[in-house]
Amino acid sequence: MADDLITMDDLTNEEIEALLNDAEKLLPVAKGDVYLPLLQGKLLGNMFFEPSTRTRMSFETAMKRLGGNVVNLGALASSSVTKGETLFDTMKMVDGYCDVAVLRHPRQGAAQYAADACEIPIMNGGDGAGHHPTQTMLDLFTIRQAHGRLDLNVVMVGDLRYGRTVHSLSHALSRFGANLTFIAPSSLSMPEEIIEDLQKSGANITVSEDLLSNLPTADVIYMTRIQKERFPDEDEYLKVAGIYKLSRSNLKDVKETMIIMHPLPRIDEIHPNVDNTPHARYFDQAFNGVVARMALLCRVFGVSVPKEVGK
């Protein structure tokens, strides 16, 4: 079996490209048009210590579409976590029950901690404001699906300080030659250590607080919500809530092929009148979580995806 997936550094560029190719082949399986039980008899543990809709459900869908099965931690109130059980002890228990586990946890670094405790592979489903590599894989797939390549002008907007999706995605895109523009209020700017790491690797980075002036040159606009749950002080949250909003009226001068992405849930940063424009890709992006995670699960178990699925 493959190793843990904690950050995008756990995958080489060649592995990323192979996973994207596998995800493409698995599209008919994700849609339910083809049954391909590559993971029959395998068991995934969904360990979510934070709320989740898309990550949890897409992992469960991915595993079941491939013939495997899933056990869920369930509501924290009904688990031994409420009795004071440590993360180490909880994950050691899962280690004996499952063949692979996905961990979502509010504490940055929790996924690596769990990986150190377990023999089974651990996949990071988001660790606080740290990393979210499986989200990055579906984001890369969505971008390549739309543009056929990754060396594009990508504008990331909103909560770049606490947003683990943009932390992981910026690292991955920089490895494929993308030009990155970070748009955020100063209090939510991309952490300096991440910018320094990106610049050391030769990334072309622009930092701004102005969204509208950067729309015409963008190939991808990656919107994010302001994450209220990450703020220790609600007054600080209220100062920046709703600071960036996209509506149809903002899209008059954008490239015809520009796409708008969002890891969801959205609050008010994308108006519903954008949903039926050709630029909106956030719901396709959410569906792509199934195919990307199917490809990752096949990798974990060392299972090859057939060259021609369903033929």
Wavefront OBJ file of the C-alpha trace (Angstrom):
o trace
v 0.000 0.000 0.000
v 1.022 3.611 -0.573
v 2.176 5.988 2.140
v 0.183 8.653 3.977
v -1.068 11.796 2.227
v -0.554 14.683 4.661
v 0.552 17.516 2.358
v 1.054 17.876 -1.392
v 4.774 17.339 -0.769
v 3.895 13.651 -0.381
v 3.203 13.502 -4.138
v 5.665 14.053 -6.968
v 4.609 15.980 -10.071
v 4.561 12.697 -11.976
v 2.273 11.143 -9.360
v -0.050 14.137 -9.498
v -0.331 13.886 -13.279
v -0.955 10.136 -13.081
v -3.684 10.694 -10.484
v -5.345 13.327 -12.668
v -5.303 10.889 -15.587
v -6.826 8.157 -13.398
v -9.513 10.567 -12.207
v -10.437 11.321 -15.806
v -10.839 7.604 -16.546
v -12.996 7.134 -13.440
v -15.611 9.751 -14.394
v -18.180 7.171 -15.628
v -17.739 5.224 -12.389
v -18.302 8.352 -10.291
v -21.491 9.067 -12.257
v -22.779 5.551 -11.634
v -22.718 4.597 -15.320
v -20.126 1.852 -14.746
v -19.612 -0.420 -11.748
v -15.924 -1.037 -11.066
v -15.364 -2.862 -7.726
v -11.613 -2.301 -7.543
v -11.703 -1.882 -3.750
v -14.104 -4.667 -2.844
v -13.465 -5.907 0.690
v -11.605 -2.734 1.712
v -12.779 -0.507 4.567
v -12.351 3.275 4.890
v -12.615 5.036 8.253
v -14.066 8.562 7.991
v -12.757 10.359 11.084
v -14.244 13.856 11.087
v -13.691 15.967 14.205
v -14.985 19.066 12.397
v -18.150 19.594 10.336
v -17.921 18.495 6.715
v -20.331 17.933 3.863
v -18.357 17.602 0.625
v -15.155 15.960 1.874
v -16.933 13.389 4.016
v -19.648 12.547 1.484
v -17.324 12.451 -1.526
v -14.924 10.085 0.227
v -17.824 7.841 1.168
v -19.221 7.977 -2.363
v -15.792 7.313 -3.871
v -15.188 4.273 -1.689
v -18.637 2.775 -2.329
v -18.532 3.424 -6.092
v -15.346 1.333 -6.110
v -16.986 -1.527 -4.218
v -15.486 -0.767 -0.797
v -17.202 0.156 2.426
v -17.041 2.971 4.973
v -17.356 3.375 8.724
v -17.925 6.867 10.130
v -16.902 8.329 13.469
v -20.384 9.813 13.680
v -21.400 12.663 15.944
v -18.661 13.559 18.422
v -21.274 13.732 21.178
v -21.841 9.987 20.822
v -18.158 9.028 20.723
v -15.591 8.460 23.453
v -14.015 11.818 22.562
v -16.563 13.336 24.952
v -15.133 11.105 27.687
v -11.693 12.598 27.207
v -10.217 10.013 24.836
v -7.089 11.371 23.144
v -6.650 11.613 19.396
v -3.795 9.104 19.682
v -6.004 6.502 21.370
v -8.892 7.091 18.972
v -6.656 6.650 15.930
v -4.993 3.542 17.389
v -8.464 2.038 17.650
v -9.217 2.930 14.021
v -5.879 1.431 13.059
v -7.222 -1.979 14.034
v -10.615 -1.570 12.397
v -9.925 -0.090 8.958
v -7.614 -0.392 5.961
v -7.242 3.382 5.466
v -8.536 6.451 7.298
v -9.365 10.048 6.414
v -8.903 12.571 9.218
v -10.506 16.012 9.486
v -9.429 17.852 12.617
v -9.418 21.474 13.874
v -5.790 21.289 15.024
v -3.047 22.023 12.535
v -0.620 19.107 12.445
v -3.201 16.564 13.644
v -3.004 14.519 10.442
v 0.743 13.970 10.800
v 0.245 13.118 14.474
v -2.345 10.508 13.500
v -0.096 9.121 10.792
v 2.693 8.658 13.328
v 0.275 6.717 15.547
v -1.109 4.409 12.857
v 0.121 1.569 10.684
v -2.639 2.106 8.104
v -2.347 4.998 5.617
v -3.793 8.321 6.787
v -5.229 10.835 4.330
v -5.473 14.432 5.505
v -9.041 15.677 5.056
v -8.100 19.107 6.431
v -6.120 19.957 9.575
v -7.111 23.337 10.969
v -5.513 26.123 8.939
v -2.838 23.721 7.702
v -3.322 21.622 4.574
v -6.028 19.957 2.504
v -4.265 17.862 -0.167
v -7.263 15.830 -1.330
v -9.117 19.106 -2.003
v -6.105 20.257 -3.993
v -6.305 17.175 -6.185
v -9.921 17.872 -7.108
v -9.065 21.543 -7.665
v -6.226 20.632 -10.021
v -8.531 18.229 -11.831
v -11.182 20.938 -12.244
v -8.647 23.434 -13.600
v -7.146 20.932 -16.046
v -10.628 19.788 -17.094
v -11.491 23.371 -18.064
v -8.176 24.545 -19.524
v -6.217 21.422 -20.407
v -3.200 22.664 -18.449
v -2.132 24.169 -15.121
v 0.379 26.910 -16.050
v -2.241 29.640 -15.845
v -3.022 32.949 -14.147
v -4.748 31.926 -10.916
v -6.235 34.518 -8.562
v -6.961 33.393 -4.986
v -9.369 35.556 -3.048
v -10.601 35.947 0.520
v -9.352 34.222 3.644
v -5.811 33.281 2.669
v -4.537 33.275 6.248
v -6.728 30.486 7.613
v -7.765 28.878 4.304
v -6.097 25.467 4.133
v -7.408 24.928 0.596
v -5.370 27.824 -0.798
v -2.303 26.852 1.224
v -2.163 23.442 -0.436
v -3.314 24.595 -3.874
v -0.774 27.410 -4.149
v 2.085 24.998 -3.460
v 0.832 22.545 -6.061
v 0.152 25.121 -8.780
v 3.561 26.729 -8.300
v 5.142 23.390 -9.208
v 3.347 23.469 -12.562
v 4.315 27.026 -13.509
v 1.167 28.926 -12.582
v 1.228 32.672 -11.924
v -0.386 33.286 -8.538
v -2.180 36.429 -7.379
v -3.209 36.599 -3.713
v -6.057 38.987 -2.908
v -6.981 39.478 0.740
v -7.299 42.177 3.387
v -4.045 42.618 5.282
v -5.424 40.769 8.308
v -6.128 37.679 6.179
v -3.164 37.750 3.804
v -1.315 34.617 2.792
v 1.119 33.694 5.606
v 4.616 35.028 4.991
v 6.216 31.619 5.453
v 4.103 30.212 2.624
v 4.966 33.114 0.323
v 8.662 32.680 1.144
v 8.495 28.952 0.372
v 6.750 29.645 -2.928
v 9.269 32.308 -3.911
v 12.170 29.994 -3.086
v 10.732 27.509 -5.557
v 10.605 30.229 -8.230
v 6.881 30.991 -8.128
v 5.638 34.209 -9.729
v 3.509 35.885 -7.033
v 1.506 39.103 -6.910
v -0.097 40.361 -3.685
v -3.039 42.771 -3.798
v -6.202 43.825 -1.983
v -8.088 44.720 -5.179
v -10.179 41.976 -6.767
v -11.841 43.826 -9.634
v -8.633 45.089 -11.287
v -7.288 41.535 -11.416
v -10.333 39.951 -13.059
v -9.523 40.686 -16.754
v -6.221 38.770 -16.796
v -7.349 35.797 -14.710
v -7.790 32.275 -16.067
v -9.052 31.029 -12.701
v -10.699 32.944 -9.868
v -10.590 30.889 -6.667
v -12.987 32.459 -4.167
v -13.027 31.469 -0.484
v -15.297 32.357 2.411
v -14.134 34.287 5.444
v -13.931 31.532 8.068
v -15.726 32.822 11.121
v -14.850 29.716 13.145
v -11.107 30.483 12.882
v -11.373 33.955 14.429
v -10.680 34.215 18.170
v -12.490 37.590 18.230
v -15.881 38.055 16.506
v -15.295 41.808 16.162
v -12.257 41.077 14.001
v -14.377 38.782 11.844
v -17.054 41.437 11.370
v -14.437 43.906 10.081
v -13.712 41.693 7.044
v -16.941 39.712 6.569
v -18.300 40.176 3.044
v -15.293 42.185 1.883
v -15.057 40.421 -1.510
v -18.138 39.632 -3.580
v -18.550 38.518 -7.174
v -21.722 39.078 -9.176
v -22.605 38.811 -12.846
v -22.053 42.558 -13.299
v -18.350 42.099 -12.431
v -17.776 39.640 -15.276
v -18.168 41.911 -18.321
v -14.443 42.193 -19.084
v -13.201 38.740 -18.082
v -11.757 36.162 -20.450
v -14.361 33.993 -22.140
v -12.610 30.896 -20.808
v -12.133 32.154 -17.239
v -13.562 29.862 -14.571
v -14.734 30.649 -11.039
v -14.047 28.092 -8.331
v -14.926 27.874 -4.643
v -14.266 25.052 -2.149
v -17.732 25.718 -0.645
v -19.700 26.409 1.401
v -20.162 29.919 0.101
v -21.747 32.605 2.229
v -22.173 35.760 0.145
v -18.895 35.933 -1.789
v -20.477 34.663 -5.041
v -23.941 35.949 -5.944
v -26.404 33.288 -7.159
v -26.731 35.180 -10.454
v -23.238 33.890 -11.333
v -24.380 30.260 -11.072
v -25.806 29.998 -14.594
v -22.892 31.720 -16.336
v -20.330 29.616 -18.248
v -17.691 30.760 -15.744
v -19.216 29.023 -12.720
v -17.451 25.735 -11.974
v -17.871 25.361 -8.203
v -20.600 22.722 -8.371
v -18.632 20.721 -10.966
v -15.667 21.183 -8.654
v -17.608 19.646 -5.768
v -18.568 16.629 -7.897
v -14.947 16.235 -8.958
v -14.178 15.452 -5.335
v -15.547 11.977 -6.021
v -13.290 11.174 -8.991
v -10.192 12.733 -7.427
v -10.671 10.790 -4.214
v -11.405 7.591 -6.128
v -8.033 7.978 -7.832
v -6.325 8.657 -4.483
v -7.937 5.601 -2.854
v -6.788 3.388 -5.732
v -3.273 4.756 -5.244
v -3.359 4.032 -1.504
v -4.226 0.384 -2.150
v -1.827 -0.001 -5.073
v -4.696 -0.744 -7.460
v -4.292 0.161 -11.134
v -7.160 1.881 -12.895
v -7.901 0.157 -16.251
v -6.914 2.136 -19.338
v -10.429 1.884 -20.733
v -13.029 1.887 -17.985
v -16.328 0.273 -18.957
v -15.141 -1.144 -22.283
l 1 2 3 4 5 6 7 8 9 10 11 12 13 14 15 16 17 18 19 20 21 22 23 24 25 26 27 28 29 30 31 32 33 34 35 36 37 38 39 40 41 42 43 44 45 46 47 48 49 50 51 52 53 54 55 56 57 58 59 60 61 62 63 64 65 66 67 68 69 70 71 72 73 74 75 76 77 78 79 80 81 82 83 84 85 86 87 88 89 90 91 92 93 94 95 96 97 98 99 100 101 102 103 104 105 106 107 108 109 110 111 112 113 114 115 116 117 118 119 120 121 122 123 124 125 126 127 128 129 130 131 132 133 134 135 136 137 138 139 140 141 142 143 144 145 146 147 148 149 150 151 152 153 154 155 156 157 158 159 160 161 162 163 164 165 166 167 168 169 170 171 172 173 174 175 176 177 178 179 180 181 182 183 184 185 186 187 188 189 190 191 192 193 194 195 196 197 198 199 200 201 202 203 204 205 206 207 208 209 210 211 212 213 214 215 216 217 218 219 220 221 222 223 224 225 226 227 228 229 230 231 232 233 234 235 236 237 238 239 240 241 242 243 244 245 246 247 248 249 250 251 252 253 254 255 256 257 258 259 260 261 262 263 264 265 266 267 268 269 270 271 272 273 274 275 276 277 278 279 280 281 282 283 284 285 286 287 288 289 290 291 292 293 294 295 296 297 298 299 300 301 302 303 304 305 306 307 308 309 310 311
